[in-house]
Amino acid sequence: MFNDELFLIDIKTAKLNRGALKEFKRTLLEWVACVLAEEFWDFLGGEGTYSLLLDCFEKVGVELRPEIDEYFNKYI
């Protein structure tokens, strides 16, 4: 019945305030980026974009590892 279907549900109040619509659009984009990550990024930037982004994040993470660890060690 639900094969290959994905349901993302967000509960809202009956009446959205002015800023809530903007925030809801952001939430929808975050869902798309998380659930359909590779497909979404390749759609935006062309085939292979997702892999390039992962490589960039990995390189930055390796390079900044000491600073990242120092920052998060404050909360341990």
Secondary structure, DSSP 4 states (H G I P E B T S, - for coil): --TT---------SS--HHHHHHHHHHHHHHHHHHTHHHHHHHHH-TTHHHHHHHHHHHHHHHTHHHHHHHHHTT-
